[in-house]
């Protein structure tokens, strides 16, 4: 999948989630905005209540989307026979899409009424959704191959480019300009402060100064506009890689802890969901079937 096709693919998934949410908000605004007692007399009650045609349907569809989202990603990740069926990162993106759209439908299925055993499943779902956002943030901090495989520290280091060397080989730089580039681009190892946030702040300032210095050298040597942009982009890429290298161990450990916290909530959610569905069927709520 090309970059343009991938962006269109992601854009379509986002649009589907956004439009679905907006439609359900406007469709049920008058119903969800009144008290539980008044809803019985609302003309949309038979449609939007949890056992109504639309309300019940959203519960079924939302549950199926989450089950498919979790099962498909887990199977693709664990079965060697599926390893050639698309890139893992694309499966993860589809998993995130289904497990975002599913909870939205479940939310409207409940008609904002939470109670009993089902409430545990709902809040577990919320915990899974929120922890999924955190997990996604941690995931993208760890460098990966185009297939989605986690890269080792040595592989990440090999991705770094010798920007100063590239510039020197392609243009006649004076020794002073070359040394300025070397000193500004090379990875700094000073520990600015023991506090993580303070260290992050000073490292951020240092990186911004590096970019300004590089731009100044390129302007001084009158680099063409296209080459100027390309070299600045390489410098920014190296800065990003330096940051990821520095926190690679931390992010890998956080991802392990995240799995330990994420999985129990998901199991609780699905177990109670199964109980809820079984009880619903026993009471004769079979939707349109």
C-alpha positions in Angstrom: 0.0 0.0 0.0 1.5 3.4 -1.1 1.7 6.3 1.3 -1.2 8.1 -0.5 -3.4 5.0 -0.4 -2.6 4.5 3.3 -3.6 8.0 4.1 -6.8 7.6 2.2 -7.4 4.3 4.1 -6.8 6.0 7.5 -8.9 9.0 6.4 -11.9 6.8 5.5 -11.7 5.0 8.8 -11.7 8.3 10.7 -14.6 9.6 8.6 -16.7 6.5 9.3 -16.2 6.8 13.0 -16.8 10.6 13.0 -20.0 10.4 10.8 -21.4 7.5 12.9 -20.9 9.4 16.1 -22.4 12.7 14.8 -25.4 10.8 13.2 -26.2 9.0 16.5 -25.9 12.2 18.5 -28.3 14.1 16.3 -30.6 11.1 15.8 -31.1 10.7 19.6 -30.5 14.2 21.0 -34.1 14.7 22.0 -34.3 11.3 23.5 -31.0 11.0 25.4 -31.3 14.5 26.8 -34.4 13.9 28.9 -34.8 11.9 32.2 -35.3 8.2 32.3 -38.9 8.7 33.5 -39.8 11.0 30.5 -38.2 8.7 27.9 -41.1 6.2 28.2 -43.4 8.9 26.6 -41.0 9.9 24.0 -41.9 8.9 20.4 -38.4 7.4 19.8 -38.5 5.3 22.9 -39.5 2.0 21.2 -36.6 2.6 18.7 -33.8 3.9 20.8 -34.2 2.1 24.1 -31.7 -0.7 24.7 -34.2 -3.3 23.6 -35.5 -1.2 20.8 -34.9 -1.9 17.1 -32.1 0.6 16.7 -30.8 0.4 20.3 -30.7 -3.4 20.4 -29.1 -3.4 16.9 -26.4 -1.0 18.0 -25.6 -3.3 20.9 -25.3 -6.4 18.7 -23.3 -4.6 16.0 -21.0 -2.9 18.5 -20.3 -6.2 20.3 -19.5 -8.0 17.0 -17.2 -5.2 15.9 -15.2 -5.5 19.1 -15.0 -9.3 18.9 -13.9 -9.1 15.2 -11.4 -6.4 16.0 -9.8 -8.2 18.8 -9.9 -11.7 17.3 -8.7 -10.8 13.8 -5.7 -8.8 15.2 -4.7 -11.6 17.7 -5.0 -14.3 15.0 -2.9 -12.2 12.5 -0.3 -11.6 15.2 0.0 -15.2 16.5 -0.7 -17.4 13.5 2.3 -17.9 11.2 0.0 -19.0 8.3 -1.4 -15.4 8.3 1.9 -13.6 8.4 1.9 -12.8 4.7 -1.7 -11.5 4.7 -1.0 -7.7 4.8 1.3 -5.7 7.1 0.7 -6.1 10.9 0.5 -2.3 11.4 -2.4 -2.2 9.0 -4.2 -4.9 10.9 -3.5 -2.9 14.1 -5.1 0.2 12.5 -8.2 -1.8 11.5 -8.3 -3.3 15.1 -8.2 0.3 16.5 -11.0 1.3 14.1 -13.3 -1.5 15.0 -12.6 -1.2 18.7 -13.4 2.5 18.5 -16.6 2.3 16.5 -17.8 -0.7 18.6 -17.7 1.1 22.0 -19.5 4.1 20.4 -22.3 1.9 19.3 -22.4 0.2 22.7 -22.5 3.6 24.4 -25.7 4.6 22.5 -27.1 1.1 23.0 -27.0 1.6 26.8 -28.9 5.0 26.2 -26.6 6.3 29.0 -28.1 4.0 31.6 -25.6 2.0 33.5 -26.4 -0.4 36.3 -26.0 -3.9 37.6 -23.5 -6.5 36.3 -23.5 -4.9 32.8 -22.1 -1.7 34.3 -18.9 -3.6 35.1 -18.6 -4.7 31.5 -19.3 -1.2 30.3 -16.7 0.5 32.5 -14.3 -2.3 31.7 -14.8 -1.4 28.0 -14.1 2.2 28.8 -10.9 1.2 30.6 -9.9 -1.0 27.6 -10.6 1.9 25.2 -8.7 4.5 27.3 -5.8 2.1 27.9 -5.8 1.4 24.2 -5.1 5.1 23.5 -2.2 5.0 25.9 -1.0 1.7 24.3 -1.1 3.2 20.9 1.0 6.2 22.1 3.6 3.8 23.5 3.5 1.6 20.4 4.4 4.4 18.0 7.3 5.4 20.2 9.0 2.1 19.4 10.7 2.1 15.9 9.3 -0.6 13.6 9.9 -2.0 10.2 7.4 -1.3 7.4 5.8 -4.7 8.2 5.3 -3.6 11.8 8.1 -5.7 13.4 9.8 -4.1 16.4 13.3 -3.0 15.5 16.4 -3.7 17.7 18.6 -1.0 19.1 21.3 -1.7 16.5 18.8 -1.6 13.7 17.5 1.8 14.8 21.1 3.1 15.0 21.7 1.9 11.4 18.8 4.1 10.3 20.7 7.2 11.2 22.2 9.1 8.4 25.6 10.9 8.2 24.0 14.3 7.3 27.3 16.2 7.6 29.1 13.7 5.4 26.3 13.9 2.8 26.4 17.7 2.7 30.2 17.7 2.5 30.3 15.2 -0.4 27.6 17.0 -2.4 28.9 20.6 -1.8 32.2 22.3 -1.2 31.8 23.3 2.4 34.5 25.2 4.2 36.1 23.5 7.2 34.4 25.8 9.7 30.9 25.1 8.2 31.6 21.4 8.2 32.7 21.4 11.8 29.6 23.4 12.9 27.4 20.8 11.2 29.2 17.9 12.8 29.1 19.4 16.3 25.4 20.4 16.0 24.2 17.1 14.5 26.1 14.6 16.6 24.1 13.0 19.4 24.6 14.8 22.7 24.8 12.6 25.8 24.7 15.1 28.6 22.2 14.4 31.3 20.6 17.8 31.6 18.7 17.0 34.8 17.6 13.9 36.7 14.0 15.0 36.5 12.5 13.6 33.3 10.3 16.6 32.4 13.2 19.1 33.0 15.5 16.9 30.9 12.9 16.7 28.1 12.5 20.5 28.1 16.2 21.2 27.8 16.7 18.4 25.2 13.8 20.0 23.2 15.5 23.4 23.3 18.8 21.8 22.3 17.1 20.1 19.3 15.5 23.3 18.1 18.9 25.0 18.3 20.4 22.2 16.2 17.8 22.8 13.5 18.4 26.6 13.5 22.2 26.0 13.3 21.9 23.7 10.4 19.6 26.1 8.5 22.0 28.9 9.2 25.0 26.9 7.7 22.9 25.9 4.6 21.8 29.5 4.0 25.4 30.7 4.4 26.5 28.2 1.7 23.5 29.1 -0.5 22.0 25.7 -0.9 19.2 25.3 -3.4 15.7 25.3 -2.0 14.9 21.6 -2.6 18.2 20.4 -1.2 17.8 22.8 1.8 14.4 21.2 2.6 15.8 17.7 2.1 18.8 18.2 4.4 16.6 19.8 7.2 14.2 16.9 6.9 17.2 14.4 7.4 18.3 16.3 10.4 14.8 16.3 12.0 14.6 12.5 11.2 17.9 12.0 13.0 16.7 14.0 16.0 13.6 11.8 16.2 15.6 8.7 16.0 17.9 10.0 18.8 14.9 10.5 21.0 13.6 7.1 20.3 17.0 5.5 21.0 17.2 7.2 24.3 13.8 6.0 25.5 13.7 2.6 23.7 14.2 0.5 26.8 11.7 2.6 28.8 9.0 2.3 26.1 9.6 -1.5 25.6 9.1 -2.0 29.4 6.1 0.2 29.5 4.5 -1.8 26.6 5.0 -5.0 28.6 3.4 -3.5 31.7 0.6 -2.1 29.5 -0.3 -5.6 28.2 -0.6 -6.8 31.8 -3.0 -4.0 32.6 -5.0 -4.0 29.3 -5.7 -7.7 29.0 -7.6 -8.2 32.3 -10.0 -5.4 31.5 -10.7 -6.9 28.1 -11.3 -10.4 29.6 -13.8 -9.0 32.2 -15.5 -7.0 29.5 -16.0 -10.0 27.2 -17.0 -12.5 29.9 -19.7 -10.2 31.3 -20.8 -9.4 27.7 -21.3 -13.1 27.0 -23.4 -13.4 30.2 -25.4 -10.3 29.3 -26.1 -11.7 25.8 -27.1 -15.1 27.2 -29.5 -13.5 29.8 -31.0 -11.3 27.0 -31.7 -14.3 24.8 -33.2 -16.2 27.8 -35.6 -13.3 28.4 -36.7 -13.5 24.8 -35.0 -10.3 23.4 -34.0 -11.5 20.0 -34.0 -8.2 18.1 -35.5 -8.7 14.6 -34.9 -12.4 14.4 
